[in-house]
Amino acid sequence: MKRLSLILVTAILLANICLPCALAEDELSVERHFAAPCGYSRSIVLPTGRTVYYYAQNDELWCNLYYESGDSSRRRTFGDSGCGPSSTAMALRQVLTEEELAAFLKYLKHDCSLCACSLNKVRCNKSHIRYYITSAADVAKFLPLLIADFACGNNTFGVVSRSEETGTNMTYYNVLHDMFGVEVTKTTRFSEAEDAVNRGCGVVIFTAAGGPFTNTGHYMYLADADDEFVYVLDPLCRTSYSATDSKHIVHVLDTGLVGIRREDLRYAEFWSYTILSGPGQLTGGE
């Protein structure tokens, strides 16, 4: 039996077939896999009463998919490096309806499709069974992956934001106005970011090394705040921050949801806030 398994694996590798794909398609069809409910990603009711949508980069539905652009020689997964697209997806879900988000598809150069090992065709041999994203419901469900594919260069604007050396930069934000009428502004002041949240805008946080969330750099979503806590949705879903939170300022409140006391914000290393404003939100209009 062991010899037979070894022969099977060797044959798969020689045929240039991705092993996770081959095994997954034996056990469960791609259609059934991606039609299954998400694991961590869901609507969350915050302690303030506000309802927001949470996307986890390490959701079990897509965490192991390769996330690379065409000129990359690496094999990074979305679960390890998808914080930027996931946080952007949360912000866009805040300011756009599901029907408005569906317009995303018309700005892709090629169809967006998934297989058991990659969120695009870059790391596959293009012979795998694929799941095509075509409906408004699928766009909303897989929005972080569409944004990631867009950042890899699958767009009509010629934008490539995914880098082999540095990960994903946010240059694709420059075309959000052309796509959806979304205005993008940036600030380093928490008070301005909080005011934007109160107007219904989506706010993406960039936090740097030395803070309680990361040893490198990390994007998250500013969900809300009250008199005591600032509430943050961390796309890298985890139950403990002991590896990075030396001051113990991060309070895990729910899956993906953390709170930081206002007086501890100075230790959070929130370097910048990118505000995504829908129609009427930039100036505080209704």
One Martini backbone bead per residue (centre of mass of N, CA, C, O) as a GRO file, in nm:
protein
  286
    1MET     BB    1   0.058   0.062  -0.022
    2LYS     BB    2   0.297   0.258   0.003
    3ARG     BB    3   0.398   0.213  -0.284
    4LEU     BB    4   0.141   0.311  -0.426
    5SER     BB    5   0.140   0.600  -0.309
    6LEU     BB    6   0.417   0.679  -0.421
    7ILE     BB    7   0.345   0.643  -0.719
    8LEU     BB    8   0.114   0.848  -0.723
    9VAL     BB    9   0.272   1.098  -0.638
   10THR     BB   10   0.486   1.086  -0.862
   11ALA     BB   11   0.288   1.108  -1.100
   12ILE     BB   12   0.175   1.384  -1.026
   13LEU     BB   13   0.442   1.544  -1.033
   14LEU     BB   14   0.526   1.469  -1.327
   15ALA     BB   15   0.242   1.598  -1.437
   16ASN     BB   16   0.204   1.882  -1.297
   17ILE     BB   17   0.031   1.825  -1.037
   18CYS     BB   18  -0.136   1.935  -0.779
   19LEU     BB   19  -0.170   1.767  -0.494
   20PRO     BB   20  -0.408   1.905  -0.349
   21CYS     BB   21  -0.592   1.889  -0.595
   22ALA     BB   22  -0.599   1.585  -0.641
   23LEU     BB   23  -0.712   1.512  -0.362
   24ALA     BB   24  -0.962   1.698  -0.353
   25GLU     BB   25  -1.097   1.580  -0.618
   26ASP     BB   26  -1.139   1.300  -0.492
   27GLU     BB   27  -1.311   1.384  -0.226
   28LEU     BB   28  -1.404   1.676  -0.350
   29SER     BB   29  -1.561   1.889  -0.513
   30VAL     BB   30  -1.515   2.208  -0.600
   31GLU     BB   31  -1.805   2.295  -0.589
   32ARG     BB   32  -1.863   2.198  -0.297
   33HIS     BB   33  -1.643   2.350  -0.151
   34PHE     BB   34  -1.722   2.659  -0.243
   35ALA     BB   35  -2.031   2.621  -0.144
   36ALA     BB   36  -1.951   2.635   0.124
   37PRO     BB   37  -1.928   2.761   0.410
   38CYS     BB   38  -1.781   2.961   0.597
   39GLY     BB   39  -1.596   2.984   0.878
   40TYR     BB   40  -1.522   3.292   0.996
   41SER     BB   41  -1.685   3.435   0.797
   42ARG     BB   42  -1.902   3.718   0.894
   43SER     BB   43  -2.142   3.847   1.079
   44ILE     BB   44  -2.111   4.118   1.325
   45VAL     BB   45  -2.196   4.206   1.655
   46LEU     BB   46  -2.124   4.461   1.832
   47PRO     BB   47  -2.118   4.613   2.140
   48THR     BB   48  -2.258   4.877   1.997
   49GLY     BB   49  -2.462   4.730   1.758
   50ARG     BB   50  -2.297   4.701   1.520
   51THR     BB   51  -2.289   4.580   1.185
   52VAL     BB   52  -2.045   4.358   1.046
   53TYR     BB   53  -1.804   4.237   0.815
   54TYR     BB   54  -1.611   3.936   0.821
   55TYR     BB   55  -1.271   3.862   0.714
   56ALA     BB   56  -1.066   3.573   0.674
   57GLN     BB   57  -0.762   3.479   0.558
   58ASN     BB   58  -0.788   3.191   0.742
   59ASP     BB   59  -1.002   3.060   0.606
   60GLU     BB   60  -1.077   2.733   0.531
   61LEU     BB   61  -1.170   2.789   0.228
   62TRP     BB   62  -0.867   2.971   0.155
   63CYS     BB   63  -0.584   2.960   0.313
   64ASN     BB   64  -0.419   2.751   0.094
   65LEU     BB   65  -0.407   2.951  -0.125
   66TYR     BB   66  -0.243   3.077  -0.368
   67TYR     BB   67  -0.063   3.414  -0.370
   68GLU     BB   68   0.020   3.518  -0.697
   69SER     BB   69   0.204   3.646  -0.939
   70GLY     BB   70   0.347   3.588  -1.249
   71ASP     BB   71   0.660   3.686  -1.145
   72SER     BB   72   0.659   3.471  -0.926
   73SER     BB   73   0.850   3.215  -0.723
   74ARG     BB   74   0.648   3.183  -0.509
   75ARG     BB   75   0.438   3.018  -0.218
   76ARG     BB   76   0.202   3.194  -0.107
   77THR     BB   77  -0.055   3.232   0.112
   78PHE     BB   78  -0.346   3.375   0.211
   79GLY     BB   79  -0.323   3.309   0.517
   80ASP     BB   80  -0.031   3.464   0.534
   81SER     BB   81  -0.099   3.733   0.301
   82GLY     BB   82  -0.430   3.855   0.319
   83CYS     BB   83  -0.481   4.132   0.480
   84GLY     BB   84  -0.536   4.353   0.270
   85PRO     BB   85  -0.781   4.236   0.107
   86SER     BB   86  -0.956   4.178   0.361
   87SER     BB   87  -0.976   4.471   0.467
   88THR     BB   88  -1.089   4.593   0.208
   89ALA     BB   89  -1.346   4.422   0.201
   90MET     BB   90  -1.468   4.536   0.460
   91ALA     BB   91  -1.484   4.829   0.360
   92LEU     BB   92  -1.663   4.776   0.106
   93ARG     BB   93  -1.903   4.645   0.260
   94GLN     BB   94  -1.974   4.917   0.407
   95VAL     BB   95  -2.019   5.114   0.123
   96LEU     BB   96  -2.145   4.863  -0.035
   97THR     BB   97  -2.336   4.678  -0.213
   98GLU     BB   98  -2.380   4.379  -0.358
   99GLU     BB   99  -2.452   4.499  -0.635
  100GLU     BB  100  -2.210   4.694  -0.657
  101LEU     BB  101  -1.983   4.476  -0.628
  102ALA     BB  102  -2.045   4.318  -0.898
  103ALA     BB  103  -1.879   4.525  -1.082
  104PHE     BB  104  -1.597   4.402  -1.050
  105LEU     BB  105  -1.598   4.201  -1.298
  106LYS     BB  106  -1.562   4.428  -1.532
  107TYR     BB  107  -1.240   4.481  -1.426
  108LEU     BB  108  -1.155   4.214  -1.546
  109LYS     BB  109  -0.954   4.054  -1.774
  110HIS     BB  110  -1.033   3.788  -1.631
  111ASP     BB  111  -1.154   3.538  -1.502
  112CYS     BB  112  -1.265   3.439  -1.187
  113SER     BB  113  -1.085   3.164  -1.032
  114LEU     BB  114  -1.091   2.853  -0.853
  115CYS     BB  115  -0.898   2.623  -0.668
  116ALA     BB  116  -0.745   2.400  -0.445
  117CYS     BB  117  -0.453   2.595  -0.475
  118SER     BB  118  -0.576   2.870  -0.619
  119LEU     BB  119  -0.683   3.214  -0.691
  120ASN     BB  120  -0.531   3.140  -0.952
  121LYS     BB  121  -0.327   3.032  -1.242
  122VAL     BB  122  -0.022   3.060  -1.160
  123ARG     BB  123   0.004   2.771  -0.969
  124CYS     BB  124  -0.114   2.624  -1.221
  125ASN     BB  125  -0.171   2.403  -1.512
  126LYS     BB  126  -0.475   2.459  -1.628
  127SER     BB  127  -0.638   2.159  -1.559
  128HIS     BB  128  -0.822   2.235  -1.345
  129ILE     BB  129  -1.081   2.250  -1.161
  130ARG     BB  130  -1.313   2.526  -1.157
  131TYR     BB  131  -1.430   2.819  -0.982
  132TYR     BB  132  -1.670   3.048  -1.084
  133ILE     BB  133  -1.714   3.397  -1.058
  134THR     BB  134  -2.058   3.546  -1.126
  135SER     BB  135  -2.205   3.635  -0.877
  136ALA     BB  136  -2.298   3.846  -0.629
  137ALA     BB  137  -2.267   3.640  -0.399
  138ASP     BB  138  -1.974   3.556  -0.472
  139VAL     BB  139  -1.842   3.827  -0.451
  140ALA     BB  140  -1.902   3.863  -0.149
  141LYS     BB  141  -1.773   3.599  -0.045
  142PHE     BB  142  -1.485   3.643  -0.239
  143LEU     BB  143  -1.363   3.934  -0.221
  144PRO     BB  144  -1.066   3.897  -0.126
  145LEU     BB  145  -0.987   3.728  -0.387
  146LEU     BB  146  -1.051   3.939  -0.599
  147ILE     BB  147  -0.855   4.152  -0.493
  148ALA     BB  148  -0.605   3.974  -0.517
  149ASP     BB  149  -0.623   3.926  -0.823
  150PHE     BB  150  -0.613   4.223  -0.894
  151ALA     BB  151  -0.329   4.272  -0.758
  152CYS     BB  152  -0.191   4.058  -0.968
  153GLY     BB  153  -0.332   4.190  -1.262
  154ASN     BB  154  -0.652   4.130  -1.285
  155ASN     BB  155  -0.693   4.405  -1.488
  156THR     BB  156  -0.782   4.706  -1.683
  157PHE     BB  157  -0.538   4.908  -1.552
  158GLY     BB  158  -0.242   4.776  -1.496
  159VAL     BB  159  -0.236   4.669  -1.205
  160VAL     BB  160   0.041   4.590  -0.968
  161SER     BB  161   0.052   4.493  -0.608
  162ARG     BB  162   0.208   4.226  -0.623
  163SER     BB  163   0.501   4.118  -0.447
  164GLU     BB  164   0.779   3.926  -0.399
  165GLU     BB  165   0.916   4.106  -0.169
  166THR     BB  166   0.652   4.289  -0.012
  167GLY     BB  167   0.382   4.210  -0.124
  168THR     BB  168   0.099   4.417  -0.062
  169ASN     BB  169  -0.001   4.694  -0.202
  170MET     BB  170  -0.223   5.002  -0.239
  171THR     BB  171  -0.249   5.095  -0.551
  172TYR     BB  172  -0.549   4.997  -0.612
  173TYR     BB  173  -0.694   5.243  -0.477
  174ASN     BB  174  -0.672   5.446  -0.729
  175VAL     BB  175  -0.943   5.289  -0.877
  176LEU     BB  176  -1.206   5.303  -0.697
  177HIS     BB  177  -1.345   5.547  -0.822
  178ASP     BB  178  -1.381   5.433  -1.111
  179MET     BB  179  -1.548   5.183  -1.010
  180PHE     BB  180  -1.742   5.319  -0.740
  181GLY     BB  181  -1.695   5.617  -0.614
  182VAL     BB  182  -1.459   5.590  -0.418
  183GLU     BB  183  -1.310   5.751  -0.158
  184VAL     BB  184  -0.957   5.822  -0.078
  185THR     BB  185  -0.812   5.851   0.246
  186LYS     BB  186  -0.547   5.979   0.469
  187THR     BB  187  -0.437   5.905   0.813
  188THR     BB  188  -0.284   5.950   1.158
  189ARG     BB  189  -0.564   6.007   1.295
  190PHE     BB  190  -0.794   5.873   1.501
  191SER     BB  191  -1.020   6.087   1.505
  192GLU     BB  192  -1.071   6.071   1.195
  193ALA     BB  193  -1.137   5.771   1.184
  194GLU     BB  194  -1.375   5.772   1.382
  195ASP     BB  195  -1.549   5.971   1.224
  196ALA     BB  196  -1.576   5.789   0.975
  197VAL     BB  197  -1.721   5.556   1.112
  198ASN     BB  198  -1.969   5.734   1.202
  199ARG     BB  199  -2.039   5.779   0.879
  200GLY     BB  200  -1.985   5.475   0.740
  201CYS     BB  201  -1.707   5.412   0.689
  202GLY     BB  202  -1.411   5.264   0.575
  203VAL     BB  203  -1.131   5.134   0.784
  204VAL     BB  204  -0.783   5.102   0.737
  205ILE     BB  205  -0.522   4.949   0.907
  206PHE     BB  206  -0.179   5.026   0.984
  207THR     BB  207   0.056   4.804   1.129
  208ALA     BB  208   0.355   4.771   1.308
  209ALA     BB  209   0.631   4.693   1.421
  210GLY     BB  210   0.613   4.658   1.788
  211GLY     BB  211   0.343   4.565   1.823
  212PRO     BB  212   0.065   4.342   1.908
  213PHE     BB  213   0.030   4.208   1.590
  214THR     BB  214   0.342   4.236   1.476
  215ASN     BB  215   0.676   4.179   1.313
  216THR     BB  216   0.602   4.366   1.062
  217GLY     BB  217   0.307   4.386   0.889
  218HIS     BB  218  -0.047   4.512   0.912
  219TYR     BB  219  -0.388   4.460   0.830
  220MET     BB  220  -0.695   4.626   0.933
  221TYR     BB  221  -1.021   4.684   1.096
  222LEU     BB  222  -1.220   4.956   1.177
  223ALA     BB  223  -1.527   4.922   1.340
  224ASP     BB  224  -1.520   5.069   1.639
  225ALA     BB  225  -1.641   5.276   1.924
  226ASP     BB  226  -1.614   5.370   2.264
  227ASP     BB  227  -1.542   5.484   2.577
  228GLU     BB  228  -1.340   5.222   2.615
  229PHE     BB  229  -1.331   5.094   2.317
  230VAL     BB  230  -1.154   4.954   2.045
  231TYR     BB  231  -1.266   4.802   1.740
  232VAL     BB  232  -1.117   4.510   1.583
  233LEU     BB  233  -1.055   4.353   1.270
  234ASP     BB  234  -0.877   4.054   1.230
  235PRO     BB  235  -0.786   3.863   0.957
  236LEU     BB  236  -0.599   3.713   1.165
  237CYS     BB  237  -0.716   3.452   1.309
  238ARG     BB  238  -0.703   3.442   1.675
  239THR     BB  239  -0.666   3.350   2.029
  240SER     BB  240  -0.366   3.479   2.041
  241TYR     BB  241  -0.100   3.748   2.136
  242SER     BB  242   0.165   3.650   2.291
  243ALA     BB  243   0.394   3.686   2.064
  244THR     BB  244   0.334   4.032   2.053
  245ASP     BB  245   0.182   4.107   2.339
  246SER     BB  246   0.362   4.238   2.593
  247LYS     BB  247   0.124   4.442   2.725
  248HIS     BB  248  -0.168   4.331   2.717
  249ILE     BB  249  -0.398   4.499   2.513
  250VAL     BB  250  -0.538   4.251   2.386
  251HIS     BB  251  -0.889   4.169   2.340
  252VAL     BB  252  -1.063   3.882   2.304
  253LEU     BB  253  -1.415   3.866   2.201
  254ASP     BB  254  -1.394   3.718   1.919
  255THR     BB  255  -1.391   3.596   1.617
  256GLY     BB  256  -1.173   3.854   1.501
  257LEU     BB  257  -1.235   4.017   1.771
  258VAL     BB  258  -1.104   4.319   1.911
  259GLY     BB  259  -0.983   4.502   2.203
  260ILE     BB  260  -0.895   4.847   2.291
  261ARG     BB  261  -0.805   5.059   2.501
  262ARG     BB  262  -0.776   5.389   2.478
  263GLU     BB  263  -0.515   5.414   2.666
  264ASP     BB  264  -0.360   5.188   2.461
  265LEU     BB  265  -0.314   5.311   2.171
  266ARG     BB  266  -0.008   5.403   2.198
  267TYR     BB  267   0.077   5.075   2.166
  268ALA     BB  268  -0.044   4.977   1.872
  269GLU     BB  269   0.085   5.089   1.604
  270PHE     BB  270  -0.094   5.302   1.443
  271TRP     BB  271   0.008   5.460   1.156
  272SER     BB  272  -0.259   5.420   0.968
  273TYR     BB  273  -0.551   5.552   0.780
  274THR     BB  274  -0.788   5.420   0.547
  275ILE     BB  275  -1.048   5.591   0.377
  276LEU     BB  276  -1.370   5.475   0.276
  277SER     BB  277  -1.597   5.661   0.068
  278GLY     BB  278  -1.904   5.712   0.002
  279PRO     BB  279  -2.170   5.859  -0.083
  280GLY     BB  280  -2.175   6.137   0.147
  281GLN     BB  281  -1.920   6.068   0.352
  282LEU     BB  282  -1.688   6.279   0.324
  283THR     BB  283  -1.887   6.525   0.457
  284GLY     BB  284  -2.132   6.382   0.626
  285GLY     BB  285  -2.351   6.286   0.462
  286GLU     BB  286  -2.649   6.099   0.388
   0.00000   0.00000   0.00000
